[in-house]
């Protein structure tokens, strides 16, 4: 195609293909050493070309992509997905949320009975009896 660019800055490309939400996040990832091109840590201004392998650690996930098309402007998700070949490992399964004891705001501190029921809920050992919380003499 006439006028097609053959290279782009790595931070701009990562943002353009929607691997990060903003370009500044992509630049910060490069400066922090979270972006590698062909196994080498790179700065935000590093030039990427077709065939380069980009490894990005972002939001607790490792992304491994191979550049199949170089773009510099942000495009829609379907077009962006055509610009790289995703070789990333599958994302880790989402952990089930732990139930948290919720108290009404302004209800004050929990009573002894409520503390014991919270301890049971969280699986902590419940100490019963008078003066059980005191240190031994």
Backbone as CSV, one residue per row, in Angstrom:
resi,resn,N_x,N_y,N_z,CA_x,CA_y,CA_z,C_x,C_y,C_z
1,UNK,0.826,-1.183,0.000,0.000,0.000,0.000,0.870,1.244,0.000
2,UNK,0.450,2.251,-0.725,1.228,3.480,-0.805,1.082,4.272,0.478
3,UNK,2.185,4.787,1.007,2.152,5.623,2.202,2.085,4.840,3.505
4,UNK,2.140,3.519,3.436,2.061,2.719,4.662,3.396,2.792,5.411
5,UNK,3.310,2.998,6.717,4.526,3.060,7.512,5.027,1.650,7.792
6,UNK,6.340,1.494,7.803,6.929,0.194,8.059,7.398,0.064,9.497
7,UNK,7.358,1.158,10.266,7.797,1.088,11.648,7.014,2.084,12.503
8,UNK,6.983,1.828,13.811,6.297,2.709,14.752,6.967,2.578,16.113
9,UNK,6.739,3.548,16.973,7.254,3.489,18.338,6.513,2.389,19.097
10,UNK,7.212,1.689,19.967,6.612,0.555,20.660,5.472,1.000,21.575
11,UNK,5.614,2.131,22.282,4.533,2.565,23.171,3.294,2.943,22.374
12,UNK,3.493,3.587,21.232,2.376,3.969,20.381,1.680,2.731,19.809
13,UNK,2.463,1.729,19.400,1.870,0.529,18.829,1.080,-0.252,19.874
14,UNK,1.643,-0.384,21.087,0.950,-1.113,22.159,-0.392,-0.456,22.466
15,UNK,-0.412,0.867,22.485,-1.654,1.602,22.735,-2.606,1.469,21.550
16,UNK,-2.071,1.548,20.334,-2.905,1.505,19.136,-3.648,0.182,18.988
17,UNK,-3.017,-0.912,19.377,-3.675,-2.221,19.239,-4.408,-2.621,20.518
18,UNK,-4.575,-1.666,21.423,-5.412,-1.817,22.618,-4.904,-2.844,23.627
19,UNK,-3.573,-2.961,23.750,-3.030,-3.802,24.814,-3.011,-3.038,26.135
20,UNK,-2.988,-1.689,26.056,-3.109,-0.831,27.240,-4.197,0.203,26.975
21,UNK,-4.761,0.749,28.056,-5.840,1.731,27.909,-5.344,3.077,27.409
22,UNK,-4.162,3.509,27.879,-3.640,4.813,27.476,-2.197,4.668,26.995
23,UNK,-1.768,5.665,26.243,-0.394,5.643,25.760,0.577,5.889,26.905
24,UNK,0.174,6.693,27.878,1.075,6.951,29.009,1.299,5.678,29.826
25,UNK,0.296,4.825,29.938,0.475,3.545,30.622,1.473,2.684,29.844
26,UNK,1.378,2.707,28.518,2.316,1.950,27.680,3.735,2.486,27.846
27,UNK,3.885,3.807,27.883,5.210,4.413,28.067,5.782,4.069,29.435
28,UNK,4.940,4.143,30.473,5.392,3.799,31.826,5.816,2.335,31.917
29,UNK,5.088,1.458,31.215,5.455,0.036,31.204,6.824,-0.161,30.554
30,UNK,7.090,0.584,29.499,8.401,0.495,28.845,9.499,0.994,29.779
31,UNK,9.279,2.152,30.401,10.278,2.710,31.301,10.510,1.818,32.516
32,UNK,9.468,1.105,32.946,9.576,0.225,34.102,10.171,-1.135,33.787
33,UNK,10.491,-1.394,32.537,11.098,-2.665,32.155,10.102,-3.783,31.956
34,UNK,8.818,-3.444,31.744,7.781,-4.462,31.575,7.514,-4.815,30.121
35,UNK,8.246,-4.185,29.196,8.066,-4.456,27.770,9.389,-4.947,27.191
36,UNK,9.316,-6.063,26.476,10.498,-6.605,25.800,10.144,-6.817,24.333
37,UNK,11.060,-6.427,23.473,10.907,-6.677,22.037,12.015,-7.637,21.648
38,UNK,11.637,-8.800,21.163,12.584,-9.865,20.795,13.522,-10.199,21.955
39,UNK,12.982,-10.196,23.190,13.749,-10.577,24.371,14.573,-9.478,25.007
40,UNK,14.541,-8.261,24.473,15.350,-7.157,24.989,14.431,-6.079,25.572
41,UNK,14.745,-5.616,26.795,13.977,-4.507,27.372,14.179,-3.270,26.519
42,UNK,13.104,-2.548,26.295,13.181,-1.404,25.387,12.607,-0.148,26.033
43,UNK,13.000,0.984,25.474,12.456,2.283,25.862,11.218,2.563,25.013
44,UNK,10.407,3.558,25.410,9.176,3.831,24.656,9.399,4.187,23.183
45,UNK,10.553,4.756,22.840,10.793,5.193,21.465,11.355,4.089,20.577
46,UNK,11.491,2.888,21.088,12.029,1.789,20.281,11.105,1.530,19.091
47,UNK,11.689,1.272,17.953,10.918,1.047,16.719,10.546,-0.434,16.615
48,UNK,9.264,-0.695,16.334,8.809,-2.071,16.108,8.528,-2.261,14.624
49,UNK,8.738,-3.483,14.174,8.515,-3.823,12.773,7.715,-5.127,12.701
50,UNK,7.217,-5.440,11.552,6.460,-6.670,11.346,7.362,-7.855,11.678
51,UNK,6.852,-8.795,12.448,7.602,-9.982,12.826,8.230,-9.898,14.209
52,UNK,8.270,-8.706,14.828,8.822,-8.572,16.171,7.910,-9.245,17.196
53,UNK,8.536,-9.883,18.189,7.779,-10.469,19.297,7.813,-9.496,20.466
54,UNK,6.644,-9.102,20.945,6.542,-8.146,22.045,5.966,-8.862,23.255
55,UNK,6.682,-8.759,24.374,6.214,-9.313,25.645,5.883,-8.156,26.568
56,UNK,4.666,-8.149,27.091,4.190,-7.056,27.936,3.617,-7.633,29.220
57,UNK,4.115,-7.160,30.367,3.511,-7.518,31.655,2.662,-6.332,32.081
58,UNK,1.348,-6.558,32.198,0.423,-5.462,32.500,-0.766,-6.014,33.271
59,UNK,-1.111,-5.352,34.370,-2.256,-5.733,35.208,-2.185,-7.193,35.645
60,UNK,-0.990,-7.643,36.023,-0.824,-8.983,36.545,-0.878,-10.084,35.507
61,UNK,-0.782,-9.743,34.255,-0.876,-10.733,33.196,0.245,-10.533,32.191
62,UNK,0.783,-11.616,31.696,1.826,-11.550,30.665,1.172,-11.697,29.303
63,UNK,1.458,-10.759,28.414,0.949,-10.823,27.046,2.126,-11.026,26.113
64,UNK,2.019,-11.985,25.206,3.052,-12.248,24.204,2.367,-12.146,22.845
65,UNK,2.808,-11.161,22.045,2.205,-10.962,20.735,3.303,-10.823,19.685
66,UNK,2.975,-11.223,18.468,3.876,-11.054,17.334,3.225,-10.037,16.400
67,UNK,3.982,-9.019,16.027,3.462,-7.937,15.188,3.220,-8.466,13.778
68,UNK,1.980,-8.340,13.301,1.676,-8.736,11.927,1.376,-7.524,11.061
69,UNK,1.055,-6.394,11.694,0.807,-5.160,10.953,1.179,-3.997,11.860
70,UNK,1.869,-3.000,11.332,2.278,-1.841,12.112,1.276,-0.713,11.898
71,UNK,0.734,-0.196,13.002,-0.173,0.946,12.934,0.265,1.963,13.991
72,UNK,-0.118,3.217,13.792,0.245,4.257,14.752,-0.968,4.961,15.325
73,UNK,-2.140,4.751,14.740,-3.359,5.373,15.256,-4.231,4.313,15.888
74,UNK,-4.894,4.683,16.968,-5.761,3.750,17.678,-6.953,3.392,16.792
75,UNK,-7.247,2.104,16.742,-8.325,1.614,15.888,-9.291,0.779,16.731
76,UNK,-10.379,0.371,16.130,-11.358,-0.452,16.813,-10.788,-1.806,17.200
77,UNK,-11.459,-2.461,18.139,-10.959,-3.719,18.686,-10.835,-4.812,17.622
78,UNK,-11.776,-4.884,16.694,-11.707,-5.934,15.674,-10.542,-5.703,14.719
79,UNK,-10.294,-4.446,14.361,-9.166,-4.128,13.476,-7.856,-4.319,14.230
80,UNK,-7.833,-3.925,15.508,-6.617,-4.056,16.323,-6.212,-5.515,16.468
81,UNK,-7.179,-6.408,16.608,-6.875,-7.829,16.782,-6.209,-8.428,15.544
82,UNK,-6.408,-7.812,14.395,-5.790,-8.299,13.159,-4.341,-7.845,13.020
83,UNK,-3.898,-6.927,13.893,-2.548,-6.359,13.777,-1.500,-7.176,14.520
84,UNK,-1.920,-8.197,15.250,-0.956,-9.028,15.961,-1.467,-10.451,16.083
85,UNK,-0.516,-11.358,16.323,-0.837,-12.762,16.577,-0.611,-12.989,18.060
86,UNK,-1.653,-13.357,18.764,-1.580,-13.495,20.222,-1.070,-14.883,20.593
87,UNK,0.076,-14.928,21.264,0.650,-16.183,21.736,0.698,-16.220,23.251
88,UNK,-0.143,-15.411,23.895,-0.165,-15.301,25.349,-0.717,-16.562,25.989
89,UNK,-0.234,-16.890,27.191,-0.855,-17.990,27.923,-2.259,-17.568,28.341
90,UNK,-3.146,-18.511,28.564,-4.510,-18.136,28.951,-4.497,-17.393,30.277
91,UNK,-5.436,-16.459,30.465,-5.461,-15.708,31.722,-5.772,-16.633,32.890
92,UNK,-5.237,-16.319,34.076,-5.527,-17.168,35.228,-7.011,-17.091,35.578
93,UNK,-7.565,-18.180,36.126,-8.991,-18.153,36.466,-9.245,-17.134,37.564
94,UNK,-10.391,-16.501,37.492,-10.748,-15.517,38.516,-11.037,-16.242,39.820
95,UNK,-10.479,-15.679,40.875,-10.684,-16.293,42.181,-12.054,-15.894,42.715
96,UNK,-12.654,-16.806,43.458,-13.941,-16.487,44.043,-13.742,-15.433,45.115
97,UNK,-14.681,-14.515,45.184,-14.561,-13.461,46.174,-14.874,-14.012,47.554
98,UNK,-14.120,-13.563,48.526,-14.302,-14.001,49.898,-15.384,-13.138,50.533
99,UNK,-16.301,-13.793,51.201,-17.348,-13.024,51.863,-16.743,-12.217,53.007
100,UNK,-17.126,-10.975,53.064,-16.594,-10.066,54.068,-17.728,-9.664,54.988
101,UNK,-17.435,-9.692,56.279,-18.443,-9.262,57.246,-18.654,-7.759,57.082
102,UNK,-19.898,-7.364,56.839,-20.212,-5.958,56.620,-21.069,-5.470,57.769
103,UNK,-20.660,-4.350,58.333,-21.435,-3.735,59.409,-22.041,-2.450,58.894
104,UNK,-23.188,-2.130,59.440,-23.825,-0.874,59.064,-22.954,0.283,59.535
105,UNK,-22.831,1.276,58.692,-22.011,2.431,59.032,-22.604,3.131,60.251
106,UNK,-21.750,3.416,61.220,-22.191,4.097,62.435,-22.705,3.151,63.499
107,UNK,-22.566,1.838,63.284,-23.072,0.856,64.242,-22.114,0.685,65.415
108,UNK,-20.958,1.308,65.361,-20.001,1.201,66.459,-19.183,-0.067,66.387
109,UNK,-18.445,-0.304,67.451,-17.595,-1.497,67.505,-18.438,-2.738,67.722
110,UNK,-17.973,-3.887,67.220,-18.747,-5.109,67.424,-18.720,-5.539,68.895
111,UNK,-19.797,-6.163,69.326,-19.853,-6.686,70.684,-19.034,-7.966,70.748
112,UNK,-18.858,-8.482,71.957,-18.084,-9.710,72.135,-18.726,-10.866,71.359
113,UNK,-20.042,-10.953,71.416,-20.753,-12.011,70.700,-20.538,-11.875,69.197
114,UNK,-20.618,-10.624,68.666,-20.405,-10.407,67.237,-18.967,-10.719,66.837
115,UNK,-17.989,-10.377,67.690,-16.593,-10.683,67.384,-16.390,-12.191,67.289
116,UNK,-17.007,-12.925,68.192,-16.873,-14.387,68.163,-17.514,-14.979,66.903
117,UNK,-18.654,-14.443,66.485,-19.281,-14.966,65.265,-18.444,-14.607,64.039
118,UNK,-17.806,-13.441,64.049,-16.912,-13.068,62.955,-15.712,-14.008,62.930
119,UNK,-15.156,-14.322,64.106,-14.026,-15.249,64.173,-14.404,-16.624,63.626
120,UNK,-15.602,-17.089,63.950,-16.062,-18.385,63.428,-16.184,-18.335,61.903
121,UNK,-16.725,-17.234,61.401,-16.901,-17.072,59.967,-15.557,-17.091,59.243
122,UNK,-14.552,-16.467,59.824,-13.236,-16.395,59.207,-12.370,-17.611,59.515
123,UNK,-12.871,-18.537,60.318,-12.135,-19.756,60.611,-11.067,-19.593,61.674
124,UNK,-11.131,-18.527,62.439,-10.167,-18.325,63.519,-10.605,-19.125,64.733
125,UNK,-9.643,-19.526,65.575,-10.037,-20.251,66.788,-10.784,-19.316,67.736
126,UNK,-11.907,-19.814,68.255,-12.719,-19.020,69.171,-12.392,-19.463,70.584
127,UNK,-12.002,-18.513,71.434,-11.649,-18.807,72.811,-12.854,-18.474,73.679
128,UNK,-13.369,-19.471,74.361,-14.549,-19.295,75.214,-14.120,-19.208,76.674
129,UNK,-14.977,-18.692,77.489,-14.734,-18.684,78.934,-14.296,-17.336,79.457
130,UNK,-14.469,-17.169,80.753,-14.164,-15.896,81.390,-12.634,-15.725,81.484
131,UNK,-12.145,-14.568,81.047,-10.728,-14.269,81.145,-9.868,-15.087,80.193
132,UNK,-10.485,-15.680,79.174,-9.740,-16.529,78.254,-8.740,-15.736,77.424
133,UNK,-8.997,-14.435,77.229,-8.119,-13.631,76.417,-6.912,-13.119,77.199
134,UNK,-6.867,-13.360,78.496,-5.762,-12.853,79.322,-4.548,-13.755,79.198
135,UNK,-3.378,-13.166,79.392,-2.135,-13.930,79.330,-2.010,-14.803,80.556
136,UNK,-1.424,-15.990,80.448,-1.260,-16.862,81.618,-0.240,-16.252,82.591
137,UNK,-0.437,-16.563,83.863,0.456,-16.007,84.891,1.658,-16.851,85.102
